[in-house]
């Protein structure tokens, strides 16, 4: 940023300096030329009026000498009449500079000037003789007759003009350098102010890569960098929560796997050692089988979640009757519901069809029912309702269970999160993956799942699905 800004500033100053330099040069040289042209016209007028009269010629010569001294110039009078002597005027201090120039034959140039009226200039007429730049002004003059009698030449040394211009350019360059230095410090300060938070963010991110999710970015102000810093801190909070959830999940799964594995190994070892009588083998083999089934279900949940999050299972979108699907799902839990004496109440809006993956939505309903049954005490009630608006169908599974507080409700769909904190196997224990899987499936459909719950008063989970018209043939497959 520093190099870029300084390059832009330097280019702008350079262009500005060139423009101002050219403007000053044109104005300065134009002013000098105008001054010399007026002097040339005045001198030519004086020569015309005074030089023809021998009595006044000395006055004219004096004025020509003064003008030559004033401008440090060489003034020449060249006459058409070759009998008239050539006259040259210059300051004695400049004799050495103008001697060679005075010897140059200007007869060829004089013929052209005599044909014209006005003052005409030419630059570097003595370039083959002297090294310094010159400006020559020429004007024809008349003595006695109406025809021109000669030409007045004023040769001006431009070295002083160029020296003045060079001094101006040098001062402009020095001013540019000072401006660049000031800009460099200013840009360095501002770029440092801008990039320092980014460097700190980079250091913080490197700490994240080492697992230090407690690191935070210091944020101040309301600019884009500050907003980025706040986003980093929000990301760090989420990463920290995810890391904590992962650790809790590892601890939970490790405990839940270790407990049945230890029990299974103990029972099997006791059978081999003869500690358990053969008559009781069937009882303990059933216990081992139940523990094996529970571990298998846990592993299957993990695999399902991994597949859903990887996107390797595309949705098979069809149109189907959601009420019929809910009814079939409830029937699969009939034995469990009867065992816990849980009452089922349904409130269906008739003839509701949705466009979704029927198998995936079945899994969502299964997880929601399993969750409701798990947290509903014996003799409780589970209610399933469906309703719709113009675009969506709302499926709600509510229970009269133990409910949950606001913190649990906020995190209940997080991976590995369990509302009950006990890690020992029980009727209500789980892996914390069922609701997370349900949310991922609903998200894949572009819909939403939400929960309303109050501690001690139960919970209500609501899923939205895309409403569809009744197809000519139920379960007609659609292109995704």
C-alpha positions in Angstrom: 0.0 0.0 0.0 2.8 2.4 0.8 4.6 1.8 -2.5 1.3 2.1 -4.4 0.2 5.3 -2.7 3.6 6.9 -3.1 3.8 5.9 -6.7 0.4 7.5 -7.4 1.4 10.7 -5.4 4.7 10.9 -7.2 3.1 10.5 -10.6 0.5 13.2 -9.8 3.1 15.6 -8.5 5.3 14.9 -11.6 2.4 15.6 -14.0 1.5 18.7 -12.0 5.1 19.9 -12.0 5.5 19.4 -15.7 2.2 21.2 -16.4 3.1 24.1 -14.1 6.7 24.2 -15.5 5.4 24.4 -19.1 2.9 27.0 -18.1 5.5 29.1 -16.3 8.0 28.7 -19.2 5.5 29.8 -21.8 4.3 32.8 -19.7 7.9 33.9 -18.8 9.3 33.6 -22.3 6.2 35.2 -23.8 6.6 38.1 -21.5 10.3 38.5 -22.4 9.5 38.3 -26.0 6.8 41.0 -25.7 9.2 43.2 -23.8 11.9 42.7 -26.4 9.5 43.3 -29.3 8.4 46.6 -27.8 12.0 47.6 -27.3 12.8 46.6 -30.9 9.9 48.7 -32.3 10.9 51.7 -30.1 14.5 51.4 -31.2 13.5 51.1 -34.9 11.4 54.2 -34.5 14.2 56.1 -32.9 16.6 55.0 -35.7 14.1 56.1 -38.3 13.6 59.5 -36.7 17.2 60.3 -35.5 19.7 58.3 -37.4 19.2 60.0 -40.7 20.3 63.4 -39.2 24.0 63.4 -38.4 23.3 65.9 -35.7 21.0 63.5 -33.9 22.8 60.3 -34.7 24.9 60.4 -31.5 21.6 60.5 -29.5 20.4 57.5 -31.3 23.7 55.7 -30.7 23.5 56.5 -27.0 20.0 55.0 -26.8 21.1 51.9 -28.6 24.1 51.5 -26.3 21.8 51.9 -23.2 19.4 49.3 -24.6 22.2 46.9 -25.3 23.5 47.4 -21.8 20.1 47.0 -20.3 19.3 43.7 -21.9 22.9 42.5 -22.2 22.2 42.2 -25.9 23.9 42.8 -29.2 22.2 45.4 -31.3 23.1 45.7 -35.0 22.2 48.2 -37.7 22.6 46.9 -41.2 21.9 49.3 -44.2 20.9 48.6 -47.7 23.3 51.2 -48.8 26.6 49.5 -48.6 28.4 52.8 -48.2 26.8 53.2 -44.8 29.0 51.7 -42.2 27.8 48.8 -40.1 26.9 49.7 -36.6 27.0 47.4 -33.6 26.2 48.1 -30.0 26.9 46.0 -26.9 28.1 46.5 -23.3 31.9 46.5 -23.1 31.6 43.8 -20.4 30.0 41.5 -23.0 32.4 42.2 -25.8 33.9 38.7 -25.7 30.5 37.1 -25.8 29.3 39.0 -28.9 32.5 39.6 -30.9 32.2 36.4 -33.0 28.5 36.9 -33.5 29.0 40.5 -34.7 31.2 39.2 -37.5 28.5 37.0 -39.0 27.2 38.1 -42.4 23.4 38.7 -42.2 22.9 40.1 -45.7 20.9 37.0 -46.8 18.6 37.3 -43.8 18.3 41.1 -44.3 16.9 40.7 -47.8 14.0 38.6 -46.5 13.3 41.0 -43.6 13.2 44.1 -45.9 10.2 42.6 -47.7 8.1 42.3 -44.5 6.6 44.6 -42.0 6.7 44.1 -38.2 9.0 42.4 -35.8 10.1 38.9 -36.5 12.0 36.5 -34.3 14.4 33.6 -34.9 16.1 31.4 -32.4 19.7 30.2 -32.3 20.8 32.1 -35.4 24.4 31.8 -34.1 24.2 28.1 -33.1 27.3 27.2 -35.2 29.4 29.9 -33.5 28.3 30.0 -29.8 27.0 27.4 -27.4 24.6 29.5 -25.5 21.0 29.9 -26.8 20.0 33.1 -28.5 16.9 34.9 -29.6 17.1 37.4 -32.4 14.4 40.1 -33.2 14.5 41.9 -36.6 12.7 44.9 -37.9 13.2 47.0 -41.0 13.5 50.8 -40.6 13.2 53.8 -42.9 15.4 56.9 -42.8 14.5 59.5 -45.4 12.5 57.7 -48.1 9.4 55.5 -48.0 11.4 52.4 -48.8 13.3 50.5 -46.0 16.9 51.6 -45.6 18.0 48.9 -43.3 17.3 46.3 -40.6 17.6 46.5 -36.9 18.8 43.3 -35.1 18.6 42.7 -31.4 20.4 39.5 -30.3 19.4 38.4 -26.8 21.2 35.8 -24.7 18.6 33.3 -23.4 21.0 31.7 -20.9 19.7 33.9 -18.1 16.1 32.9 -19.0 16.9 29.2 -19.0 18.8 29.7 -15.7 15.7 31.3 -14.2 13.6 28.5 -15.5 16.0 25.9 -14.2 15.9 27.5 -10.8 12.1 27.4 -10.8 12.2 23.7 -11.8 14.7 23.0 -9.1 12.5 24.6 -6.5 9.6 22.7 -7.8 11.5 19.4 -7.5 12.6 20.3 -4.0 8.9 21.1 -3.1 7.9 17.8 -4.7 10.5 15.9 -2.6 9.3 17.6 0.5 5.7 16.7 -0.4 6.7 13.1 -1.1 8.4 12.9 2.3 5.4 14.3 4.1 3.1 12.0 2.1 5.4 9.0 2.9 5.2 9.6 6.6 1.4 10.2 6.4 0.8 7.2 4.2 3.1 5.1 6.4 1.1 6.1 9.4 -2.3 5.5 7.9 -1.3 2.2 6.2 0.3 1.1 9.4 -3.0 1.9 11.2 -4.9 -0.1 8.6 -2.6 -3.1 8.4 -1.7 -3.5 12.0 -5.1 -4.9 12.9 -4.9 -7.2 9.9 -1.4 -8.4 11.1 -2.9 -9.0 14.6 -5.7 -10.9 13.0 -3.2 -13.1 11.1 -1.4 -13.8 14.4 -4.7 -14.7 16.0 -5.6 -17.0 13.2 -2.3 -18.7 13.5 -3.2 -19.3 17.2 -6.5 -20.8 16.1 -4.6 -23.3 13.9 -2.9 -24.4 17.2 -6.3 -24.9 18.9 -6.2 -21.7 21.0 -9.8 -20.6 20.3 -9.8 -18.3 23.3 -7.7 -15.7 21.4 -9.6 -12.6 20.4 -9.0 -9.7 18.1 -8.9 -6.3 19.7 -11.5 -4.2 17.8 -12.1 -0.4 17.8 -14.0 1.8 15.4 -16.7 1.1 12.9 -14.6 0.8 9.6 -14.4 -2.3 7.5 -11.3 -3.6 9.4 -13.2 -3.3 12.7 -16.1 -5.2 11.1 -13.8 -7.9 10.0 -12.3 -8.1 13.5 -15.8 -8.6 15.0 -16.5 -11.3 12.4 -13.2 -13.0 13.5 -14.3 -12.9 17.1 -17.8 -14.3 16.2 -16.0 -17.1 14.3 -13.7 -17.7 17.2 -16.8 -18.0 19.6 -18.4 -20.5 17.2 -15.2 -22.5 16.8 -14.7 -22.5 20.6 -18.3 -23.8 21.0 -17.7 -26.4 18.3 -14.5 -27.5 19.8 -16.1 -27.8 23.3 -19.0 -29.7 21.7 -16.5 -32.0 20.0 -14.7 -32.7 23.2 -18.0 -33.3 25.0 -19.0 -35.6 22.2 -15.8 -37.5 22.3 -16.1 -37.8 26.1 -19.7 -38.9 25.8 -19.2 -41.4 23.0 -16.0 -42.8 24.6 -17.9 -43.3 27.9 -21.0 -44.8 26.1 -18.8 -47.1 24.0 -16.5 -48.1 26.9 -19.3 -48.9 29.3 -21.1 -51.5 27.0 -17.8 -52.8 25.7 -16.6 -53.4 29.3 -19.9 -55.0 30.3 -19.9 -57.2 27.1 -16.3 -58.3 27.7 -17.1 -59.0 31.4 -20.1 -61.1 30.6 -18.3 -63.0 27.9 -15.2 -63.5 30.0 -17.4 -64.8 32.9 -19.1 -67.3 30.5 -15.7 -68.5 29.4 -14.4 -68.8 33.0 -17.6 -70.6 34.0 -18.6 -68.0 36.5 -22.0 -67.7 34.8 -24.0 -70.9 34.7 -25.0 -72.2 31.3 -28.6 -72.0 32.3 -28.2 -68.2 32.5 -26.4 -67.8 29.2 -29.5 -66.8 27.3 -30.2 -63.9 29.8 -26.7 -62.4 29.5 -26.4 -63.0 25.7 -29.5 -60.9 25.4 -27.9 -58.1 27.4 -24.8 -58.3 25.2 -27.0 -58.2 22.1 -28.9 -55.1 23.3 -25.6 -53.3 24.0 -24.3 -54.2 20.6 -27.5 -52.9 18.9 -27.1 -49.6 20.8 -23.5 -49.2 19.7 -24.5 -50.0 16.1 -27.2 -47.3 16.2 -24.7 -44.8 17.4 -22.2 -45.6 14.6 -25.0 -45.5 12.0 -26.0 -42.0 13.3 -22.5 -40.8 12.9 -22.3 -42.2 9.3 -25.6 -40.7 8.4 -24.5 -37.3 9.6 -21.2 -37.5 7.8 -23.0 -38.4 4.5 -25.5 -35.6 4.8 -22.8 -33.0 5.6 -20.6 -34.2 2.7 -23.5 -33.8 0.3 -22.8 -37.3 -1.2 -26.5 -38.3 -0.9 -28.6 -36.3 -3.4 -32.2 -35.7 -2.7 -34.8 -37.8 -4.5 -37.6 -35.2 -4.7 -41.1 -36.6 -5.0 -44.7 -35.3 -4.3 -46.4 -37.3 -1.5 -49.1 -37.0 1.2 -47.4 -35.7 4.4 -50.4 -36.8 6.6 -50.1 -40.4 5.3 -46.3 -40.4 6.0 -46.8 -39.1 9.5 -49.4 -41.8 10.2 -47.1 -44.5 8.9 -44.3 -43.2 11.1 -46.5 -43.2 14.2 -47.4 -46.8 13.6 -43.7 -47.8 13.8 -43.7 -46.5 17.4 -46.9 -48.2 18.5 -45.3 -50.7 20.7 -43.2 -48.1 22.5 -46.1 -45.8 22.9 -48.3 -48.6 24.4 -45.5 -49.6 26.8 -45.1 -46.0 28.1 -48.9 -45.4 27.9 -48.4 -42.2 25.9 -51.4 -40.8 24.2 -51.2 -39.7 20.6 -53.3 -36.9 19.2 -53.3 -35.8 15.5 -54.7 -32.6 14.0 -54.2 -32.8 10.3 -55.2 -30.4 7.6 -56.8 -32.6 5.0 -55.2 -33.3 1.6 -51.7 -31.9 2.2 -49.1 -32.7 -0.3 -45.4 -31.7 -0.1 -42.5 -31.8 -2.5 -39.5 -33.4 -0.8 -37.4 -36.5 -0.4 -39.9 -38.9 1.2 -37.2 -41.2 2.7 -35.3 -38.3 4.3 -38.4 -36.7 5.7 -39.3 -40.0 7.2 -36.0 -40.0 9.0 -36.7 -36.5 10.3 -40.1 -37.5 11.6 -38.7 -40.7 13.1 -36.0 -38.6 15.0 -38.6 -36.1 16.2 -40.9 -38.9 17.4 -38.0 -40.7 19.0 -37.0 -37.5 20.8 -40.6 -36.8 21.9 -41.1 -40.3 23.3 -37.7 -40.3 25.0 -38.5 -37.1 27.0 -42.2 -37.7 27.6 -42.9 -39.4 30.9 -45.3 -42.4 31.3 -48.9 -41.4 30.7 -47.9 -38.2 28.8 -49.2 -36.9 25.5 -47.7 -36.3 22.0 -49.5 -34.2 19.5 -48.8 -34.1 15.7 -50.3 -31.3 13.7 -50.2 -30.2 10.0 -51.2 -26.8 8.6 -50.3 -24.8 5.5 -50.3 -21.4 3.9 -49.9 -20.6 0.2 -46.4 -21.9 -0.1 -45.4 -24.0 2.9 -46.7 -26.9 5.0 -46.0 -26.8 8.7 -45.5 -30.1 10.6 -45.4 -29.8 14.4 -44.5 -32.6 16.9 -45.2 -31.4 20.5 -45.0 -33.3 23.7 -45.8 -32.9 27.4 -42.3 -33.9 28.5 -39.7 -32.3 30.7 -39.0 -29.4 28.2 -35.7 -27.5 28.2 -34.4 -24.1 29.2 -33.5 -21.3 26.7 -29.8 -22.3 26.4 -30.6 -25.9 25.6 -33.3 -24.8 23.1 -30.7 -22.5 21.4 -28.2 -25.3 21.0 -30.4 -28.4 20.7 -29.7 -28.7 16.9 -25.9 -28.5 17.4 -23.9 -31.5 16.6 -23.0 -33.7 19.6 -25.2 -31.6 21.9 -27.4 -33.3 24.5 -29.9 -31.5 26.7 -29.4 -34.1 29.4 -25.9 -33.9 30.8 -25.6 -37.3 32.3 -23.3 -39.6 30.4 -24.5 -42.9 31.9 -26.7 -45.1 29.7 -30.4 -44.7 30.5 -33.7 -44.6 28.8 -33.3 -41.0 27.8 -29.6 -41.0 26.9 -28.4 -40.6 23.3 -25.6 -39.4 21.2 -26.9 -35.9 20.5 -27.0 -36.6 16.8 -30.7 -37.3 16.0 -31.9 -33.6 16.0 -28.7 -32.5 14.3 -29.3 -35.0 11.5 -32.9 -33.8 11.2 -31.8 -30.2 10.9 -29.2 -31.0 8.2 -31.9 -32.9 6.2 -34.3 -30.0 6.5 -31.6 -27.5 5.5 -30.8 -29.6 2.4 -34.4 -29.0 1.4 -34.0 -25.3 1.8 -36.5 -25.3 4.7 -36.3 -24.7 8.4 -36.8 -26.5 11.7 -37.5 -24.7 15.0 -38.3 -25.5 18.6 -40.4 -23.9 21.3 -39.9 -25.2 24.8 -40.4 -24.3 28.4 -38.8 -26.1 31.3 -41.3 -28.6 32.8 -44.0 -28.0 30.1 -42.8 -29.9 27.1 -41.4 -29.0 23.7 -42.8 -28.4 20.2 -40.7 -28.9 17.1 -41.9 -27.4 13.8 -40.7 -28.3 10.3 -41.5 -26.4 7.1 -41.8 -28.2 3.8 -42.6 -27.0 0.3 -46.3 -27.3 -0.5 -47.3 -29.1 -3.7 -50.5 -29.8 -5.6 -51.9 -33.3 -5.6 -50.2 -35.2 -8.4 -52.1 -37.4 -10.8 -50.1 -40.3 -9.6 -48.9 -40.3 -6.0 -45.2 -40.4 -5.3 -44.5 -39.2 -8.9 -40.7 -38.6 -9.1 -39.5 -35.1 -10.0 -36.2 -33.9 -11.3 -34.2 -32.2 -8.5 
